[in-house]
Amino acid sequence: MIRDLLSVYDQQMRGVPSSPPSGVSHEQDGPVLRVVGEHRGLVTGPPDLGVEGAALDTLIVRQRDFFAARGEAVEWKTRGHDRPEDIVERLVKAGFQAEETETVMIGLVSETAAEPVLPAGVVLREVHSLADLRRIAAMESEVWGADMGWLADDLSARLSTAPDDMTVLVAEAVEQVVSAAWLAYRPGTEFASLWGGSTLASWRGRGIYRALVAERARRAASRGVRYLQVDASDDSRPILARLGFHAVTTTTPYVWAP
């Protein structure tokens, strides 16, 4: 089963959605796809790049230098089963540094969709306004101890460009955003992706994360989605495993910054 899930992931989820937000462009450079105009650049590609040695070094340096000329950081998104096997060594040689490794997990919507069970005093609400998206960014900034202000503009741009391709949810208690998560549909595929899910420290361990997964799965089911995909942190992985998600590979961002 894991092999089958990984195969369908590689076939349908390598790349980026077909409707980039305003100001974002997708540029093919040989085997890789370059995403320009987000808070930092992104480079992604197929499981096997089909280039090795000096040719791969040249490809990596070309992406780095493209974003260097723009004065921007760039993330090269790798997966644990990527080929050639020495791509990580070559990224590091070009000045890229690894960020936290996450686990790519896939769940069947039919097994995860359910009515959300929330703690007393907490409600879920779908949001669209920039004011609410800024509240999400402020909550995320508190959780991660970093300025996540860019997130509000990013979500707003995505909702404006393709409002049917994303659902953003907040969990609120006494009008305070205590958690937030979003569901990104992938038109033309059987997938939707789960993002977010960060929860304020004082509200963790009460089932809010599980409720947000259940609600997003329920909405995905109403759209005929078959699979849910998550890049899961070490904290989220055991929860998702208990909900029926399967670990199929890992993903590590390698980032170069000016």
GIQUIVEN-V925621 format. One record per residue. N is the residue number from 1. SS is DSSP state (h for helix, s for strand, l for the rest). PHI is phi in whole degrees, 0 to 359 (* if undefined). NEAR is the number of other C-alpha atoms within 12 Angstrom. Layout:
# GIQUIVEN-V925621
n->N ss->SS phi->PHI near->NEAR
n->N ss->SS phi->PHI near->NEAR
This chain:
# GIQUIVEN-V925621
n->1 ss->l phi->* near->14
n->2 ss->h phi->299 near->17
n->3 ss->h phi->298 near->15
n->4 ss->h phi->294 near->14
n->5 ss->h phi->295 near->28
n->6 ss->h phi->296 near->29
n->7 ss->h phi->297 near->19
n->8 ss->h phi->289 near->23
n->9 ss->h phi->298 near->34
n->10 ss->h phi->297 near->27
n->11 ss->h phi->287 near->19
n->12 ss->h phi->249 near->25
n->13 ss->h phi->244 near->35
n->14 ss->l phi->275 near->31
n->15 ss->l phi->129 near->30
n->16 ss->l phi->227 near->32
n->17 ss->l phi->302 near->28
n->18 ss->l phi->280 near->23
n->19 ss->l phi->241 near->27
n->20 ss->l phi->293 near->27
n->21 ss->l phi->298 near->27
n->22 ss->l phi->304 near->20
n->23 ss->l phi->89 near->18
n->24 ss->l phi->251 near->24
n->25 ss->s phi->233 near->20
n->26 ss->s phi->247 near->25
n->27 ss->s phi->231 near->23
n->28 ss->s phi->276 near->19
n->29 ss->s phi->228 near->19
n->30 ss->l phi->62 near->21
n->31 ss->l phi->279 near->24
n->32 ss->s phi->253 near->30
n->33 ss->s phi->249 near->28
n->34 ss->s phi->252 near->33
n->35 ss->s phi->252 near->36
n->36 ss->s phi->240 near->29
n->37 ss->l phi->110 near->24
n->38 ss->l phi->270 near->28
n->39 ss->l phi->295 near->25
n->40 ss->l phi->208 near->28
n->41 ss->s phi->292 near->36
n->42 ss->s phi->222 near->36
n->43 ss->s phi->235 near->40
n->44 ss->s phi->218 near->37
n->45 ss->s phi->202 near->34
n->46 ss->l phi->287 near->28
n->47 ss->l phi->302 near->31
n->48 ss->s phi->240 near->24
n->49 ss->l phi->291 near->28
n->50 ss->l phi->76 near->19
n->51 ss->l phi->230 near->24
n->52 ss->l phi->221 near->20
n->53 ss->h phi->56 near->19
n->54 ss->h phi->299 near->13
n->55 ss->h phi->295 near->18
n->56 ss->h phi->291 near->29
n->57 ss->h phi->304 near->24
n->58 ss->h phi->297 near->20
n->59 ss->h phi->298 near->31
n->60 ss->h phi->296 near->42
n->61 ss->h phi->296 near->25
n->62 ss->h phi->295 near->22
n->63 ss->h phi->292 near->40
n->64 ss->h phi->301 near->35
n->65 ss->h phi->290 near->23
n->66 ss->h phi->300 near->26
n->67 ss->h phi->282 near->30
n->68 ss->h phi->300 near->19
n->69 ss->h phi->295 near->15
n->70 ss->h phi->269 near->17
n->71 ss->l phi->70 near->17
n->72 ss->l phi->238 near->24
n->73 ss->l phi->283 near->31
n->74 ss->s phi->218 near->39
n->75 ss->s phi->254 near->34
n->76 ss->s phi->258 near->41
n->77 ss->s phi->274 near->39
n->78 ss->s phi->253 near->43
n->79 ss->s phi->239 near->34
n->80 ss->l phi->295 near->25
n->81 ss->l phi->254 near->25
n->82 ss->l phi->295 near->26
n->83 ss->s phi->230 near->22
n->84 ss->l phi->290 near->25
n->85 ss->l phi->292 near->21
n->86 ss->l phi->265 near->22
n->87 ss->h phi->299 near->35
n->88 ss->h phi->297 near->30
n->89 ss->h phi->302 near->22
n->90 ss->h phi->286 near->26
n->91 ss->h phi->295 near->35
n->92 ss->h phi->298 near->22
n->93 ss->h phi->300 near->20
n->94 ss->l phi->273 near->25
n->95 ss->l phi->101 near->26
n->96 ss->l phi->280 near->30
n->97 ss->s phi->237 near->25
n->98 ss->s phi->287 near->24
n->99 ss->s phi->260 near->18
n->100 ss->s phi->296 near->18
n->101 ss->s phi->284 near->22
n->102 ss->s phi->241 near->26
n->103 ss->s phi->256 near->31
n->104 ss->s phi->282 near->37
n->105 ss->s phi->238 near->36
n->106 ss->s phi->231 near->43
n->107 ss->s phi->234 near->40
n->108 ss->s phi->277 near->32
n->109 ss->h phi->302 near->33
n->110 ss->h phi->298 near->23
n->111 ss->h phi->260 near->25
n->112 ss->h phi->243 near->34
n->113 ss->l phi->291 near->32
n->114 ss->l phi->196 near->22
n->115 ss->l phi->292 near->18
n->116 ss->l phi->290 near->25
n->117 ss->l phi->250 near->22
n->118 ss->l phi->247 near->26
n->119 ss->l phi->292 near->21
n->120 ss->l phi->304 near->15
n->121 ss->l phi->88 near->17
n->122 ss->s phi->251 near->26
n->123 ss->s phi->232 near->26
n->124 ss->s phi->259 near->35
n->125 ss->s phi->214 near->27
n->126 ss->s phi->280 near->25
n->127 ss->l phi->233 near->28
n->128 ss->l phi->223 near->27
n->129 ss->l phi->288 near->22
n->130 ss->h phi->298 near->23
n->131 ss->h phi->298 near->17
n->132 ss->h phi->291 near->28
n->133 ss->h phi->294 near->34
n->134 ss->h phi->291 near->27
n->135 ss->h phi->296 near->32
n->136 ss->h phi->297 near->44
n->137 ss->h phi->299 near->35
n->138 ss->h phi->294 near->29
n->139 ss->h phi->297 near->34
n->140 ss->h phi->298 near->31
n->141 ss->h phi->298 near->22
n->142 ss->h phi->293 near->22
n->143 ss->h phi->297 near->25
n->144 ss->h phi->264 near->17
n->145 ss->l phi->64 near->14
n->146 ss->l phi->213 near->14
n->147 ss->l phi->284 near->17
n->148 ss->l phi->253 near->23
n->149 ss->l phi->302 near->25
n->150 ss->h phi->299 near->23
n->151 ss->h phi->297 near->31
n->152 ss->h phi->298 near->29
n->153 ss->h phi->294 near->27
n->154 ss->h phi->296 near->27
n->155 ss->h phi->295 near->42
n->156 ss->h phi->298 near->29
n->157 ss->h phi->296 near->28
n->158 ss->h phi->293 near->33
n->159 ss->h phi->294 near->29
n->160 ss->h phi->290 near->22
n->161 ss->h phi->285 near->20
n->162 ss->l phi->219 near->22
n->163 ss->h phi->299 near->22
n->164 ss->h phi->278 near->20
n->165 ss->h phi->262 near->31
n->166 ss->s phi->210 near->35
n->167 ss->s phi->236 near->37
n->168 ss->s phi->250 near->39
n->169 ss->s phi->239 near->40
n->170 ss->s phi->240 near->41
n->171 ss->s phi->256 near->46
n->172 ss->s phi->240 near->31
n->173 ss->s phi->224 near->23
n->174 ss->l phi->51 near->12
n->175 ss->l phi->65 near->16
n->176 ss->s phi->260 near->23
n->177 ss->s phi->284 near->37
n->178 ss->s phi->257 near->38
n->179 ss->s phi->198 near->45
n->180 ss->s phi->207 near->45
n->181 ss->s phi->201 near->43
n->182 ss->s phi->222 near->40
n->183 ss->s phi->241 near->40
n->184 ss->s phi->252 near->40
n->185 ss->s phi->282 near->40
n->186 ss->l phi->239 near->33
n->187 ss->l phi->306 near->23
n->188 ss->l phi->87 near->17
n->189 ss->l phi->232 near->27
n->190 ss->l phi->265 near->28
n->191 ss->s phi->249 near->36
n->192 ss->s phi->224 near->39
n->193 ss->s phi->248 near->41
n->194 ss->s phi->261 near->42
n->195 ss->s phi->228 near->30
n->196 ss->s phi->77 near->34
n->197 ss->s phi->95 near->40
n->198 ss->s phi->292 near->38
n->199 ss->s phi->228 near->37
n->200 ss->l phi->303 near->28
n->201 ss->h phi->305 near->17
n->202 ss->h phi->289 near->15
n->203 ss->h phi->248 near->24
n->204 ss->l phi->284 near->21
n->205 ss->l phi->77 near->18
n->206 ss->l phi->246 near->22
n->207 ss->l phi->91 near->24
n->208 ss->h phi->293 near->38
n->209 ss->h phi->300 near->41
n->210 ss->h phi->299 near->38
n->211 ss->h phi->296 near->35
n->212 ss->h phi->293 near->46
n->213 ss->h phi->296 near->48
n->214 ss->h phi->299 near->37
n->215 ss->h phi->292 near->37
n->216 ss->h phi->292 near->45
n->217 ss->h phi->296 near->44
n->218 ss->h phi->298 near->29
n->219 ss->h phi->290 near->35
n->220 ss->h phi->297 near->39
n->221 ss->h phi->299 near->27
n->222 ss->h phi->293 near->16
n->223 ss->l phi->260 near->27
n->224 ss->l phi->79 near->23
n->225 ss->l phi->288 near->32
n->226 ss->l phi->262 near->30
n->227 ss->s phi->237 near->39
n->228 ss->s phi->247 near->47
n->229 ss->s phi->239 near->46
n->230 ss->s phi->223 near->42
n->231 ss->s phi->270 near->36
n->232 ss->s phi->264 near->34
n->233 ss->l phi->285 near->26
n->234 ss->h phi->297 near->19
n->235 ss->h phi->288 near->18
n->236 ss->h phi->279 near->31
n->237 ss->h phi->304 near->29
n->238 ss->h phi->295 near->19
n->239 ss->h phi->296 near->26
n->240 ss->h phi->295 near->35
n->241 ss->h phi->298 near->26
n->242 ss->h phi->292 near->17
n->243 ss->l phi->272 near->29
n->244 ss->l phi->102 near->26
n->245 ss->l phi->281 near->35
n->246 ss->s phi->243 near->33
n->247 ss->s phi->282 near->34
n->248 ss->s phi->245 near->31
n->249 ss->s phi->191 near->29
n->250 ss->s phi->242 near->27
n->251 ss->s phi->223 near->31
n->252 ss->s phi->229 near->30
n->253 ss->s phi->280 near->31
n->254 ss->s phi->253 near->34
n->255 ss->s phi->241 near->31
n->256 ss->s phi->247 near->33
n->257 ss->l phi->229 near->27
n->258 ss->l phi->295 near->18
